[in-house]
């Protein structure tokens, strides 16, 4: 009988299935590796965070030791904590069954405490956070942390200090170029036990994933090589630093619109610009609305997020925003094509552009967004979800010199807000002199394409939303 099986069995009670039996072989290999220092080079979407959660929970129950998980941002930390809670439920069921006594942790938003006193906390990574705790540590998606070198300098004295005990360190990430601390650890750190799992390894060991479909949908050979084949590309850097994002935050910017912003039958507003990134099953659809005010600054009025909404409903919800805007730029790539075409049918083409994403076009969009932010010419809502989304965007240079922009795909999207914001900035640039002041709402629709009145009629019922 394995150590894991013995742990949840007594002479009177034996489990036919233990918690580790729920994992795939590469996940179990990670959990059962008892090395003090471990590093995992892994593909996306293979259940790496879940496996790490299983180890954290199993160790906390067995040893009573505390664990701290440092993730790239607040949303990622809460997402990791959700997996810890799922693992805790499974392990505590097993302990309760084998002992005959109820065994349940106290669960809070970003931490839980087991009956033996062990705590698990999930936090956004920064050097001060890393210095503030003496505990076993997980650096989740470490290649995407802001200032990973500073975090490492803060962490290592803690986990290597013999007075604090033999604390454990787990470093887990998908590659993000070669010029970061994660790559340095993977290549050179001598004391680490190394695990590598590409998407091909995971599927060969039982992961139910259609590789061909996934690769075709990504449509990015460099992205596929790095995010799924675990290849380190030449160079990667964060596009929008936390300092840059916070410098653009303003109390004037809002996630939710003022009540009359998209009222029924409004004349197109000369100061309003909309960018729409289209998604359906795996990514979010986001519509970002900007208003140009006196002085020319662009202020966020709404960040609309649609999660797994069918396309006909998406079109009905997006229509009043498109009708109200002076100009709209929308993702017309792949699944965005039909949505873009249907919305364009009700508008004069001078107020609408479908943007097909190519490497060069994405580079143009994000470089313009960065320059706009550096000039403090756009006001953003002070929201963690916006900071994390913008912070996830990476500028990656391939060995051949190709530049691309990419972000980690999480349960909260794939930098969809960043893309919608870049499109809304592009829409404003298409009409640089429009707006610069308040305007009155007029209930006479203009700029509509008379040839496509059926399309207009189709959306009219949704305008009051």
C-alpha positions in Angstrom: 0.0 0.0 0.0 1.3 3.5 -0.9 2.0 6.1 1.7 -0.9 8.2 0.4 -3.3 5.2 0.7 -2.1 4.3 4.2 -2.7 7.9 5.2 -6.4 7.6 4.7 -7.0 4.0 5.8 -7.4 2.2 9.2 -7.8 -1.5 10.0 -11.5 -0.8 10.4 -11.9 1.5 7.4 -10.2 1.3 4.1 -10.9 3.5 1.1 -11.3 1.8 -2.3 -10.4 5.1 -3.9 -8.0 7.7 -2.3 -7.7 11.4 -3.3 -4.6 10.8 -5.4 -6.4 8.2 -7.4 -8.4 11.1 -8.9 -5.3 12.5 -10.6 -3.6 11.7 -13.8 -0.1 10.1 -13.6 1.9 13.3 -14.2 -0.2 15.1 -11.5 0.4 12.2 -9.1 4.1 12.3 -9.8 4.2 16.0 -8.8 2.2 15.4 -5.6 4.2 12.4 -4.5 7.6 14.0 -5.1 8.8 14.8 -1.6 11.8 17.0 -2.6 12.1 20.2 -0.7 12.6 22.3 -3.8 10.6 21.5 -7.0 10.0 23.3 -10.3 7.4 22.4 -12.9 7.6 23.4 -16.5 4.1 22.8 -17.8 1.7 23.3 -20.6 -1.5 25.3 -20.1 -4.8 23.6 -19.4 -3.4 20.3 -18.1 -4.5 20.7 -14.4 -1.2 21.9 -13.0 -2.8 24.2 -10.4 -5.1 21.4 -9.3 -2.2 19.0 -8.7 -0.3 21.7 -6.8 -3.5 22.3 -4.7 -3.6 18.5 -3.9 -0.1 18.6 -2.6 -0.7 21.7 -0.5 -3.8 20.3 1.1 -2.3 16.8 1.7 0.8 18.3 3.4 -1.1 20.8 5.5 -3.3 18.0 6.9 -0.4 15.7 7.5 2.2 18.1 8.9 0.2 21.1 10.2 2.5 23.4 8.2 1.2 26.6 6.7 1.3 27.3 2.9 1.3 30.6 1.0 0.5 30.7 -2.7 1.7 33.7 -4.6 0.0 34.2 -8.0 0.5 36.8 -10.7 -2.5 38.9 -9.6 -5.5 39.0 -7.3 -7.9 37.2 -9.7 -5.4 34.4 -10.3 -4.9 34.0 -6.6 -8.6 33.6 -6.0 -8.8 31.2 -8.9 -6.0 29.1 -7.3 -7.8 29.3 -3.9 -10.9 27.8 -5.5 -8.9 24.8 -6.5 -7.4 24.5 -3.0 -11.0 24.5 -1.6 -12.0 21.7 -4.1 -9.0 19.7 -3.0 -9.7 20.3 0.7 -13.2 19.1 0.3 -12.0 15.8 -1.3 -9.3 15.2 1.3 -11.5 16.1 4.3 -14.1 13.7 3.0 -11.5 11.0 3.0 -10.2 11.9 6.5 -13.8 12.1 7.9 -14.6 8.7 6.4 -11.5 6.9 7.6 -11.5 8.4 11.1 -15.2 8.3 11.7 -15.2 11.9 12.8 -16.2 15.1 10.9 -13.1 16.9 9.6 -13.8 20.3 8.0 -11.7 23.4 7.4 -12.7 27.0 8.0 -13.0 28.7 4.6 -12.6 32.4 3.8 -12.2 34.2 0.6 -8.5 33.9 0.2 -7.5 31.5 2.9 -8.6 28.4 4.8 -7.6 26.9 8.2 -7.7 23.2 8.9 -8.7 21.7 12.4 -5.0 21.0 13.1 -4.2 24.7 12.8 -2.6 24.7 9.3 -3.4 27.6 7.1 -3.4 28.0 3.3 -3.3 31.6 1.9 -3.5 32.7 -1.7 -2.2 36.2 -2.4 -1.1 38.4 -5.4 2.7 38.4 -5.7 4.8 41.3 -4.7 8.1 41.5 -2.7 6.5 42.8 0.5 3.9 40.0 0.5 6.7 37.4 0.1 8.6 38.9 3.0 5.6 38.9 5.3 5.2 35.2 5.9 7.2 32.2 7.1 5.5 29.3 5.4 5.9 26.7 2.7 5.5 28.5 -0.6 4.0 28.0 -4.1 5.0 30.5 -6.8 2.2 30.0 -9.3 2.9 31.0 -13.0 6.1 32.5 -11.7 7.3 33.6 -15.2 4.3 36.0 -15.4 4.9 37.6 -12.0 5.8 41.3 -11.9 9.3 41.8 -10.6 10.1 38.1 -10.2 13.7 38.8 -9.4 12.6 41.0 -6.4 10.2 38.3 -5.3 12.9 35.7 -5.4 15.3 37.9 -3.4 12.6 38.3 -0.8 11.6 34.6 -0.7 14.9 32.7 -0.7 16.2 33.9 2.7 13.0 32.7 4.3 12.8 29.2 2.8 16.6 28.6 3.2 16.9 29.8 6.8 17.4 26.7 9.1 15.9 28.5 12.0 12.6 28.6 10.2 12.6 24.8 9.6 12.8 22.9 6.3 10.2 25.0 4.4 9.2 23.7 1.0 9.3 25.7 -2.2 7.3 24.9 -5.4 7.8 27.0 -8.6 5.3 26.4 -11.3 4.8 28.1 -14.7 4.4 28.0 -18.4 7.3 29.6 -20.2 7.4 33.3 -20.9 10.7 33.9 -22.7 14.2 33.5 -21.5 14.9 36.8 -19.8 13.3 36.1 -16.5 14.0 34.4 -13.2 11.8 31.4 -13.9 13.9 30.5 -17.0 17.1 31.0 -14.9 15.8 28.6 -12.2 14.8 26.0 -14.7 18.1 26.0 -16.5 20.6 26.5 -13.6 19.2 26.0 -10.1 21.0 22.9 -8.8 18.9 21.8 -5.9 15.5 21.6 -7.6 13.6 18.4 -8.6 12.4 19.1 -12.1 9.1 18.1 -13.7 8.2 18.9 -17.4 4.8 18.2 -18.9 3.9 19.3 -22.4 0.4 19.0 -23.8 1.5 15.8 -25.7 2.7 14.3 -22.4 -0.6 15.1 -20.7 -2.7 13.6 -23.4 -0.6 10.5 -23.6 -1.2 10.0 -19.9 -5.0 10.3 -20.1 -5.9 14.0 -20.4 -9.1 14.3 -22.5 -8.0 17.1 -24.8 -8.2 17.5 -28.6 -4.7 18.7 -29.6 -5.5 19.4 -33.2 -8.6 21.5 -32.4 -6.8 23.4 -29.7 -3.8 24.2 -32.0 -6.1 25.2 -34.9 -8.1 27.6 -32.7 -4.9 29.2 -31.3 -3.6 29.8 -34.9 -0.3 31.0 -33.5 2.8 28.7 -34.0 5.0 30.6 -31.6 2.3 30.8 -29.0 1.6 27.0 -29.4 5.3 26.2 -29.0 5.6 28.3 -25.8 2.3 27.7 -24.1 1.7 24.1 -24.9 5.0 22.5 -26.0 6.9 24.2 -23.1 9.5 25.8 -25.4 11.2 29.0 -24.1 11.1 31.7 -26.7 13.9 34.2 -27.0 12.6 37.2 -25.0 9.4 38.2 -23.2 8.4 41.2 -21.2 5.3 42.6 -19.5 3.6 45.2 -21.7 1.6 47.1 -19.0 3.3 47.4 -15.7 1.3 47.8 -12.5 2.7 51.3 -12.1 1.6 52.2 -15.6 -1.9 50.9 -15.1 -2.4 52.5 -11.6 -1.1 55.8 -13.1 -4.1 55.8 -15.5 -6.7 54.9 -12.8 -9.3 57.6 -12.1 -12.5 58.0 -10.0 -14.1 59.4 -13.2 -13.8 56.1 -15.0 -16.6 53.5 -14.4 -17.1 49.8 -15.1 -20.9 50.3 -15.3 -22.4 53.0 -17.5 -24.5 56.0 -16.4 -28.2 55.3 -16.7 -28.8 57.2 -20.0 -25.6 56.3 -21.8 -27.3 53.8 -24.2 -30.9 55.0 -24.0 -33.4 54.0 -26.7 -33.1 55.6 -30.1 -30.2 58.0 -29.2 -28.4 59.9 -31.9 -24.8 58.7 -32.3 -22.8 60.6 -29.7 -19.8 62.4 -31.2 -17.6 61.7 -28.1 -18.3 58.0 -27.6 -16.1 55.2 -28.9 -16.5 51.4 -28.5 -14.0 48.5 -28.9 -15.3 45.0 -28.9 -13.4 41.8 -28.5 -15.5 38.8 -29.5 -15.5 35.4 -27.7 -17.9 32.6 -27.0 -17.0 29.4 -25.2 -13.4 29.7 -24.2 -12.9 33.5 -24.0 -15.1 36.5 -23.0 -16.8 39.0 -25.2 -15.9 42.5 -23.9 -17.2 45.9 -25.1 -15.1 48.8 -23.8 -16.7 52.2 -24.1 -14.7 55.5 -24.0 -15.9 59.1 -23.9 -13.6 61.9 -25.0 -14.0 64.9 -22.6 -12.7 68.5 -22.5 -8.9 68.4 -23.0 -9.1 65.3 -25.2 -8.8 62.7 -22.4 -10.6 59.4 -23.0 -12.5 58.3 -20.0 -13.9 54.7 -19.5 -17.7 54.8 -19.2 -18.4 51.0 -19.4 -16.6 47.7 -19.5 -19.3 45.2 -20.5 -18.3 41.5 -20.1 -20.4 38.7 -21.7 -19.4 35.2 -20.6 -20.6 32.3 -22.7 -23.5 34.2 -24.1 -25.0 32.9 -27.4 -24.1 35.0 -30.4 -27.7 36.3 -31.2 -28.0 37.5 -27.6 -24.5 39.1 -27.8 -25.5 41.0 -31.0 -28.7 42.3 -29.3 -26.8 43.5 -26.3 -24.0 45.0 -28.3 -26.3 46.8 -30.8 -27.3 49.8 -28.7 -23.6 50.5 -27.8 -22.7 50.4 -31.5 -25.6 52.6 -32.4 -24.7 55.2 -29.8 -21.0 55.4 -30.7 -19.3 57.8 -33.0 -17.1 55.0 -34.1 -16.8 51.3 -33.2 -13.9 48.9 -33.8 -14.7 45.2 -33.4 -12.7 42.0 -33.6 -13.6 40.4 -37.0 -11.2 37.5 -36.6 -12.5 33.9 -36.7 -15.8 33.7 -34.7 -15.8 37.5 -34.5 -16.5 37.7 -38.2 -20.2 36.9 -38.3 -20.9 39.2 -35.3 -19.0 42.0 -36.9 -20.9 41.6 -40.2 -24.3 41.5 -38.6 -23.7 44.6 -36.5 -22.1 46.5 -39.5 -25.2 45.8 -41.5 -27.2 48.5 -39.5 -24.5 51.2 -39.8 -22.9 53.5 -42.2 -19.4 52.1 -42.9 -17.9 55.4 -41.9 -18.7 54.6 -38.3 -17.6 51.0 -38.0 -14.5 48.9 -38.7 -14.0 45.2 -38.4 -10.4 44.5 -37.4 -8.8 41.2 -38.4 -6.0 40.3 -36.0 -2.7 39.6 -37.5 0.7 39.8 -35.7 1.4 43.2 -37.1 -2.1 44.5 -36.4 -2.0 43.4 -32.7 1.4 44.9 -32.4 0.1 48.2 -33.8 -3.0 48.1 -31.4 -1.1 47.4 -28.2 1.8 49.7 -28.9 -0.8 52.5 -29.5 -2.5 51.6 -26.2 0.7 51.7 -24.3 1.6 55.1 -25.7 -1.8 56.4 -24.8 -1.4 55.1 -21.3 2.1 56.6 -21.0 0.7 59.9 -22.0 -2.0 59.5 -19.3 -4.5 60.2 -22.1 -7.0 57.4 -21.0 -8.7 57.0 -17.6 -9.3 53.5 -16.4 -11.5 52.1 -13.5 -9.6 51.3 -10.3 -10.5 47.6 -10.4 -8.3 44.5 -9.7 -9.8 42.7 -12.7 -8.6 45.4 -15.0 -5.1 45.5 -13.4 -4.7 41.8 -13.7 -6.0 41.7 -17.3 -3.6 44.4 -18.5 -0.8 42.9 -16.4 -1.1 39.5 -18.1 -0.2 40.9 -21.5 3.3 39.9 -22.6 5.5 41.1 -25.5 7.3 38.1 -26.8 10.2 38.0 -29.3 10.8 34.7 -31.0 14.3 33.4 -31.9 13.7 34.6 -35.4 12.9 38.1 -34.3 9.1 37.9 -34.7 7.3 40.1 -32.1 3.9 39.0 -30.8 1.6 39.9 -28.0 0.1 37.1 -25.9 -1.4 36.5 -22.4 -2.1 33.6 -20.1 -5.6 32.1 -20.6 -7.4 31.9 -17.2 -11.0 31.3 -16.0 -11.3 35.1 -16.1 -10.4 35.4 -19.8 -7.4 35.8 -22.1 -6.6 39.5 -21.8 -10.0 40.1 -23.5 -10.4 43.4 -21.6 -7.0 44.6 -22.8 -7.9 43.8 -26.4 -11.2 45.6 -26.1 -9.5 48.6 -24.7 -6.9 48.6 -27.4 -9.7 48.5 -30.0 -11.6 51.4 -28.3 -8.4 53.5 -28.4 -8.1 52.6 -32.1 -11.8 53.7 -32.7 -11.0 57.0 -31.0 -8.0 57.5 -33.2 -10.2 57.0 -36.3 -12.1 60.1 -35.2 -9.5 62.2 -33.4 -11.5 65.5 -33.4 -14.9 64.2 -32.4 -16.3 65.0 -29.0 -14.2 67.0 -26.4 -17.3 68.0 -24.6 -20.6 67.1 -23.1 -23.5 66.5 -25.5 -27.3 66.3 -25.4 -29.2 63.1 -25.9 -31.4 63.3 -29.0 -33.9 60.6 -29.8 -33.4 60.7 -33.6 -31.3 57.8 -35.0 -28.7 59.0 -37.5 -25.9 57.4 -39.4 -28.0 54.3 -40.1 -27.7 52.5 -43.4 -31.2 52.7 -45.0 -30.4 49.6 -47.0 -30.3 47.5 -43.9 -33.4 48.6 -41.9 -34.3 44.9 -41.3 -31.1 44.6 -39.3 -32.0 47.8 -37.4 -35.5 46.5 -36.6 -34.0 43.2 -35.3 -32.0 45.0 -32.7 -34.6 47.7 -31.7 -36.2 45.5 -29.0 -32.8 45.2 -27.2 -32.0 48.9 -27.1 -33.5 49.5 -23.7 -31.1 47.0 -22.0 
